[in-house]
Amino acid sequence: MAINIPPQPPQSDFPELPVGSYQAVVSGIWDIGVQKNEFNGEVKFKQQVIVRFEINKAIPSGKYEGDRYTINSWINLPESFDDRSTFIKLRNAAEARATVATDYINYNEQGLIGKNVILNVEHTKKGKPKIGSIGSIMEGMALIQPLLSSEMPEWVGKQKEKAVSGGGGTQAPVQPQQDIPPIEAYTQAPPALGDDLPY
């Protein structure tokens, strides 16, 4: 009897970022509107942004040798200040200070672009990189600047199309790109509200 072995998926051109701690710079932040999430039968609606971090580490070999690794994170925007939220933790790390409630009034999240942080990168059970924690850079550390455009990539626009009706974000319309940076496809999966954070 013949044994049928299913064809293996093609090897990805995008090398996985190894586990470790890295200096990174925020090079894009895109509002994708109010997104519906369901976890353990509970449905929640949260305003989300996608934050792209460029890692201060070059891809060592292959098709994209020399390009920086990137990692993206889907982050809920809290309706009001809450220092337990991932977004507030990102702000605290980026600004190297503990922000307070008044800092959140009329805050423009685009101000995070160009800010440097330290990312602790872990891997999921499937071996995909994810951000475990975010911290401030060490005093005196040389800053890195973004190399990629902060314009909204096409794949982010597709995420925005999933926004709940009437809850669209404030970002400009999708800007078509002829050559989307290939490492954009190398992203952290959106959370399923299982990260035990309230926002």
N, C-alpha and C positions, 0 to 999 in steps of 0.2 A: 504494500500500500504506500502510495506516495505521500510525503509530508509536505504540506503547503506552508511555506514560510512567507508571511506577509512582507511586502516590500518595505524597506526601511526608509523613513523620511530623509530627505536630503540633508546633508550636514549644513548647519547654519554658517553663514559667513561672519556672524557676529560673535567674537570670542567672549566668553563669560568673564566678568570682573571677578578676580579672586577675593576670597574673604580677607578682610583686613580693615585698617583705619586709614583714611585718605583725606588729604586736603581737597576741597572741592569749591567751585564757584557756581552760584545760581546764574544760569544763562538764559532761562526762559520761565515765565510763569503765566499760565493761561486759564482764565475763568471759563469753565465749561457748564455753568448754570446749575440749577437744582437737579440733582441726580437721585433716582430712586434706588435704594438698596434693600435687600431682604436677607436677613440672617436669622436662623432658627425660627422661622415663621413670623418674625417681626419685621414690618416694613417701616423704613425711615426715609425721610427726604432731607437732603443736605446740600447746601451750596458747596461746590467743589472747585478746586484749582488743581492743575497739573503743574508740578514744579520740576524743571529739568536741572540737574546738576552735572557740570563737567568735572571730571576727576583729573587730578594732577598726576596722571599716569598714562603713558602712551601705550597703544596696542603694539605688542612686540613683533608680531609677524602676521603674514597673511595679506588678504586683499586690502585691509585698512591699516596696514602698518604705519605707525607714526601718528595716527589720529588719537585724540583723547577718548578714553572710555566715557560714556555717559550713563546716568541712571535717572529714571523719572519716578516721581511719587505722586499719587493721588491723595490730596489732603482736603479735609472738610474745613470750611471756614465757619468758626463759631458765630452764632448770632450776637453774642455779647462776650465780653472778656472772660476767659476761663483759662487759668494757667496750667490746666491739665491737658489742654488741646495740643495736638501736634503742630498746628500752625503757630500758636504762641511759643511753643518750644523752639520752632525754627526761627522765629523773630528774635527770641532771647539769644540764641546762639549766633545769629547773623550780626546782631547789634552789640554782642558781648556785654549784655546787661539784662537785668530782670525788668521787663516792661511791666507797666501797670495799666489799670483800666482806662485812664485818660489817654494813654498812648493809642488805644484802639479806636478812638473816635475819628471818623473820616480818614482812616488809614488807607493808603494806596499800596496794595501789595506789590505793585511794579517796582517800588523802591527797594525790593530785595535783590533785584537783578544786579549782578556785579559784586554781591556780598560773598565773602569767603567763610566757610565752615569746615568742621571736621566731621566726616561721616564714618560711622562704624557699619561696615557692610557685612551682612550675613548671607547665607544661602537658604532657600526654601527646600522642602523635601524633594522637589524636582530639580534641585541644583541651580535654580535661577537666583540671581542676586537680589537682595532687598535691603533697605535701610533699617538697621537695628536701632540706631540712636544718632542724634545730631548734637554736636558740641561746638564751642567757640574755638577759633584758632589760637595758638599760643602767642603771647605778646612778643612782638619783634619778628614774627614770621613774615616772609615776603609774600605779598598778595599776588594771586594770579588773576588774569583778566579773561572774560569769555572769548572764545574763538568763533562760536556759532551765532547765527542771527537769532534775535529774540522774537522774530515774527512767528505767528502761529503756523505750525506745520499742518499739512493736509490731514494726517492721522489724528491730530488733536481736534480738528474740525469735525471729524466723524464722531468723536466722543461727545462733542458739544451738541451734535444733532440728537443725542439721546436725552437731552435735558427735558425735564418735565415741562409741559406747556405752561407758559406764563411765568416761568422761572429762569428765563434765559440770562446768561451772564452779561457782563459789560464790555467784554473784549471785542475788538474790531472783527469784521467778517474774515473768513479764512483767506489767507493770501496764497494763491496758487504758486507752487514751486516746481520748476523743471527737474531739479535734482534734490530731493529731500535727503538731508544728511543720512547716510545708511545706518549710522549707529542710533538713529531715532527709534528704530524698531527694537532696540535692545532696552527693554523697559521693565520696571517693576510692575507686577500685576496689580490692578486696582483692589483695594481692600474690600472685604465683604462684611464690614462692620464687626469684625471679630477681633479687633485690636484692643478691646476693652477700654477704649477712650470715648468720652462722651461726645466729642466733636471731631 
